Amino acid sequence: MSKTRIAVAGGGYMGQAHMAVAQASRTVTLCALVDPSPAAVAVAAKAGVALYQSLEEMLAKDHPDGVVVATPNQLHVPHAMLCLDAGLPTLLEKPIAATVAEAESLVEAVERSGVRLLVGHHRAHSSIMAKALEVVQSGTLGRLVSVMGSAQFFKPDEYFVDGPWRREIGGGPVLLNMIHEVHNLRMLCGDIVAVQAFSSNAVRGFAVEDTVAINLRFANGALGTFILSDTAASARSWEQTSQENKAYPSYDDEDCYVISGTAGTLSIPTMRLKTYPRREDSSWWKPFDEGIVGMVRDDPIKRQMEHFGAVVRGEVAPVVSARDGLQNLRITEAITEAARTGQVVRTA
């Protein structure tokens, strides 16, 4: 069987990550890079693929089976629209759009066109998340009661020197980092229907937040708390606990999510499990059975590319739909609004 031909638009960090897994795949092949920047010449040459200055130029000369759009956030919607108009299945990097209004327009276009679009929330393809979801759905934890989450890490000064826009509204961890967490929490605990938040810029003093405390209400009645900070000297983040991105140091004794139900608790990603041996005898006076949920770690970017290939070939539906991407963005914007107003913001 011939491999599915994939082009990548955007040769930055994420674009190159997609290129690498496409080149290593047994089912898809990288056929082109679309990027007008001078640096893209070397990237395309190293990959041994054609380089185009724009999607329009590529479509005039070639028609791949699918396209990965990994361009800057403000270009996500116009580039995705070009792919939809050409009938090309698309993997669109998160966030789906820069604003909820733009995302709503794109979702309507996707559903109207019938063209398959996968949103690049790559943690949806994590083997850790798959195993955690299996535990939750099995009923091992009983009825879900609460989730405690954390994304705390320390971004160095040069991060803000290299990108001064990160000091301004829209450049903080809510819009840049929290959207990953929102999708994970929705996968594990269900739809988020309301949020509250406090934000602070006390450490750096920039116009944008550096730390946020968030309360979450889920549709099933479970409640959540989440601490987000890019100025905390902490390892309690997905990047520093999951071992999925080898660029980050990892700490085996840390977790970033703790999910509790009426029958037990699962800590993620250590996968430590505590459950009562007999539910009818549950009590804080009784000891837990303790264990580790077994799993095999794998690269979610690689798994996402294999899934996208199957989406392109029409074998499966996108595991993260355009509407999922819209809802993730809607909740992220609601957190910002809740912190600004001090009000509960409903999201469903």
Secondary structure as UniProt FT lines:
FT   STRAND          4..9
FT   HELIX           13..24
FT   STRAND          28..34
FT   TURN            38..39
FT   HELIX           40..47
FT   STRAND          50..52
FT   HELIX           55..61
FT   STRAND          66..69
FT   HELIX           73..75
FT   HELIX           76..85
FT   TURN            86..87
FT   STRAND          90..93
FT   HELIX           100..113
FT   STRAND          117..120
FT   HELIX           122..125
FT   HELIX           127..138
FT   TURN            139..141
FT   STRAND          144..152
FT   HELIX           157..162
FT   HELIX           164..167
FT   TURN            169..170
FT   HELIX           173..176
FT   HELIX           178..189
FT   STRAND          192..200
FT   TURN            202..204
FT   STRAND          211..218
FT   TURN            219..220
FT   STRAND          223..229
FT   HELIX           238..241
FT   TURN            246..247
FT   TURN            252..253
FT   STRAND          257..261
FT   STRAND          264..268
FT   TURN            269..271
FT   STRAND          272..275
FT   HELIX           279..281
FT   TURN            284..285
FT   STRAND          289..292
FT   HELIX           300..312
FT   TURN            313..314
FT   HELIX           322..341
FT   STRAND          345..346
//
